[in-house]
């Protein structure tokens, strides 16, 4: 194994962490999707698309994700092109206040979620003869992230985002989450075990020390939530690592790795659960 290729930060010491099991969703998916469509004011009956129920009318659409009870609402664009229309957007504080108000009105606030950042959705275009692109924001996005059992939640299935457009009107809202219960406890892998997994990652197998390097910058313990349309039987703790690969062809490539953080066997309230550490993904 080529140890000289890798640089690691101080890795988390072994610790006891919870295992989370997604809660069963009560009710028929079509009925739940219909209630969400009514709540958002979408004047259409949802259509069964398999993993999703989708309701669309002339003004907006609502997606209900069957596996998780997650939702995504979006308005349909008007006639005027974005290149001709620069909306009046709320400032950061106003955006947060408006987003919180809309979430409360729609009964979509969650005690485990908090504001993480405020970002802009930008539109860029270049007219004939222009040397540079014109870029301007068309929506302000309030982003929220989840924490459970004191640990941050990573992945595409754990976030709330409210996008505000002209005059602070809501252009889009997504709430991706699985309601969970604590299902047991586990001990995280040792720092030596974690570094061994990372050095054996096949993504780095072709790299050679002296020509390339792999530097890991930071390591956090948290939970990883799969996309909202996918079934997830257990939400297990992970190590979330940011890193950079450098090669002669590509001097800098930033990446993230998520490695299951628990030991091979863990005792849950329902008995023994097999959880095998695997290569980073």
C-alpha positions in Angstrom: 0.0 0.0 0.0 1.4 3.4 -0.9 1.3 5.3 2.3 3.2 8.3 1.0 0.3 9.1 -1.4 -2.0 10.2 1.4 -2.3 13.0 4.0 -4.9 12.8 6.7 -6.3 15.2 9.3 -6.8 14.2 13.0 -9.5 11.5 12.8 -12.4 11.3 15.3 -11.8 9.0 18.2 -14.1 6.1 18.6 -17.5 7.0 20.1 -21.0 5.7 20.8 -23.5 6.9 18.2 -27.2 6.2 17.5 -28.7 4.1 14.7 -31.8 5.7 13.1 -34.6 3.8 11.5 -37.1 5.6 9.2 -40.6 5.7 10.6 -43.4 3.9 8.7 -45.6 6.4 6.8 -49.2 6.0 7.8 -51.9 6.4 5.0 -52.2 5.8 1.3 -49.7 7.6 -0.9 -52.4 9.0 -3.2 -54.3 10.5 -0.3 -51.2 12.0 1.2 -50.2 13.5 -2.1 -53.7 14.9 -2.6 -53.6 16.6 0.8 -50.2 18.2 0.0 -51.5 19.4 -3.4 -54.4 21.0 -1.7 -52.2 22.6 1.0 -50.0 24.2 -1.7 -53.0 25.3 -3.8 -52.3 23.0 -6.8 -55.6 22.5 -8.6 -55.0 19.1 -10.0 -55.3 15.4 -8.9 -51.9 13.7 -8.5 -50.8 11.2 -11.1 -49.2 8.0 -10.0 -45.6 8.0 -11.5 -44.3 5.1 -9.4 -41.8 6.5 -7.0 -43.5 9.9 -7.1 -47.1 11.3 -7.2 -47.2 14.4 -9.3 -49.9 17.1 -9.4 -49.6 19.9 -12.0 -51.9 22.8 -13.0 -51.3 25.8 -15.1 -49.4 27.7 -12.4 -47.5 25.1 -10.4 -46.5 21.5 -9.6 -46.3 19.3 -6.6 -44.2 16.1 -6.3 -44.8 13.7 -3.4 -42.1 11.1 -2.9 -43.7 7.8 -1.8 -40.7 6.2 -0.1 -40.1 9.1 2.3 -43.1 11.4 2.4 -40.9 14.2 1.0 -42.3 17.0 -1.1 -41.1 19.4 -3.8 -43.3 22.4 -5.0 -42.4 24.7 -7.8 -44.2 27.4 -9.8 -44.2 27.3 -13.6 -42.3 30.1 -15.4 -44.3 33.0 -16.9 -44.2 34.3 -20.4 -41.4 36.9 -19.9 -37.9 35.4 -20.4 -35.5 35.5 -17.5 -33.0 37.4 -19.7 -35.5 40.3 -19.9 -36.7 40.1 -16.3 -34.6 40.8 -13.2 -36.8 40.3 -10.1 -36.7 42.3 -7.0 -35.4 39.9 -4.4 -35.5 40.2 -0.6 -32.3 40.7 1.3 -30.8 37.8 3.4 -32.7 38.6 6.6 -36.0 39.2 4.8 -35.5 35.9 2.9 -35.0 33.9 6.1 -38.1 35.5 7.7 -40.3 34.9 4.6 -39.0 31.3 4.3 -39.8 30.6 8.0 -43.2 32.1 7.6 -44.1 30.0 4.5 -42.9 26.8 6.2 -45.0 27.5 9.3 -48.0 28.3 7.1 -47.6 25.0 5.3 -46.9 23.1 8.5 -43.5 22.0 7.2 -41.2 23.3 9.9 -39.1 20.7 11.6 -37.5 20.9 15.1 -34.4 19.1 13.8 -33.8 21.6 10.9 -32.0 24.9 11.1 -30.9 27.6 8.6 -27.5 26.6 7.1 -27.0 29.3 4.4 -28.6 31.7 2.0 -27.6 31.5 -1.7 -28.6 32.9 -5.0 -29.9 31.1 -8.0 -28.3 32.9 -10.9 -29.1 33.3 -14.6 -26.4 33.9 -17.2 -26.7 34.8 -20.9 -24.6 36.3 -23.6 -26.0 38.4 -26.4 -24.5 38.5 -29.9 -21.5 40.8 -29.8 -21.0 40.7 -26.0 -17.5 39.8 -24.8 -18.7 38.6 -21.4 -21.8 36.9 -20.0 -24.4 38.9 -18.1 -25.2 37.3 -14.7 -27.8 38.2 -12.2 -29.8 36.4 -9.4 -33.3 35.3 -10.2 -34.1 33.7 -6.8 -32.8 33.8 -3.3 -32.5 30.4 -1.7 -32.8 29.7 2.1 -31.1 26.4 2.8 -31.8 24.4 5.9 -30.0 21.3 7.2 -30.9 18.6 9.7 -29.4 17.3 12.9 -30.4 14.1 14.7 -29.0 12.8 18.0 -26.6 15.7 18.0 -25.0 14.8 14.6 -25.3 16.6 11.3 -27.2 14.8 8.4 -25.6 14.6 5.0 -26.8 13.6 1.6 -29.6 14.6 -0.8 -32.3 13.2 1.4 -31.9 15.6 4.3 -32.5 19.2 3.4 -35.1 22.0 3.2 -34.8 24.7 0.6 -37.2 27.7 0.0 -36.5 29.7 -3.2 -37.9 33.3 -3.2 -38.4 35.3 -6.3 -40.1 38.5 -7.3 -41.2 40.5 -4.3 -40.4 37.6 -2.0 -42.9 35.2 -3.6 -42.1 31.5 -3.2 -40.9 30.0 -6.5 -39.9 26.6 -5.1 -39.9 24.7 -1.9 -38.4 21.3 -1.2 -38.5 19.3 2.0 -36.5 16.1 1.8 -36.5 14.1 5.0 -37.5 10.8 6.6 -39.1 10.9 10.1 -36.9 8.6 12.2 -36.7 6.7 15.5 -33.6 5.7 17.4 -33.2 2.0 16.7 -30.0 1.2 18.7 -26.4 2.2 19.3 -23.0 1.5 17.8 -19.3 2.2 18.3 -17.6 4.0 15.4 -14.5 2.6 13.7 -11.1 3.4 15.0 -9.0 6.1 13.3 -6.6 3.4 12.0 -9.5 1.3 10.5 -10.9 4.4 8.8 -7.6 5.4 7.2 -7.1 1.8 6.0 -10.5 1.9 4.3 -9.6 5.1 2.6 -6.2 4.0 1.4 -7.8 0.9 -0.1 -10.4 2.9 -2.0 -10.2 1.8 -5.7 -10.7 5.4 -6.8 -7.0 6.0 -5.9 -5.5 2.6 -7.0 -3.9 4.0 -10.1 -2.2 7.0 -8.5 1.5 7.0 -7.7 3.4 8.8 -5.0 5.7 11.5 -6.4 3.3 12.1 -9.3 0.0 12.5 -7.5 -1.3 13.1 -4.0 -4.5 12.6 -2.0 -5.1 15.1 0.8 -8.0 14.7 3.2 -8.8 18.0 4.9 -11.6 17.4 7.4 -13.6 14.5 8.9 -17.0 14.7 10.5 -19.3 12.1 12.0 -22.9 12.3 10.9 -25.8 10.5 9.2 -26.2 10.0 5.4 -29.7 10.2 3.9 -30.3 8.7 0.4 -32.3 10.6 -2.2 -35.9 11.1 -1.3 -37.3 8.6 -3.9 -35.2 5.7 -2.5 -36.1 3.3 0.4 -33.6 3.4 3.2 -34.1 0.7 5.9 -31.6 2.1 8.3 -29.8 5.5 8.5 -26.4 4.6 9.8 -23.6 7.0 10.9 -20.9 7.9 8.4 -17.6 9.7 8.3 -17.9 12.7 5.9 -14.5 13.6 4.5 -13.5 16.5 2.2 -10.4 16.0 0.1 -8.3 17.0 -2.8 -6.6 14.9 -5.5 -3.7 16.4 -7.4 -2.2 14.7 -10.6 -0.1 16.0 -13.4 -3.2 16.1 -15.7 -5.5 17.7 -13.0 -3.7 19.8 -10.5 -6.7 20.1 -8.2 -9.8 18.0 -7.9 -12.0 18.5 -4.8 -14.2 15.7 -3.6 -16.3 14.3 -0.8 -16.2 10.7 0.6 -18.8 9.2 2.9 -17.7 6.0 4.8 -20.0 4.0 7.0 -18.7 4.8 10.5 -19.9 1.8 12.5 -18.3 -1.5 13.4 -19.1 -4.8 11.8 -21.8 -5.9 14.3 -24.0 -3.6 16.4 -26.6 -4.5 18.9 -29.9 -2.8 18.2 -33.2 -2.8 20.2 -34.5 -5.3 17.7 -31.5 -7.7 18.0 -28.3 -8.0 16.2 -27.9 -6.0 13.0 -25.1 -6.7 10.4 -23.4 -3.5 9.4 -20.2 -3.9 7.4 -17.7 -1.2 6.8 -17.3 -0.6 3.1 -15.1 1.5 0.8 -15.9 5.2 0.5 -18.8 6.2 -1.7 
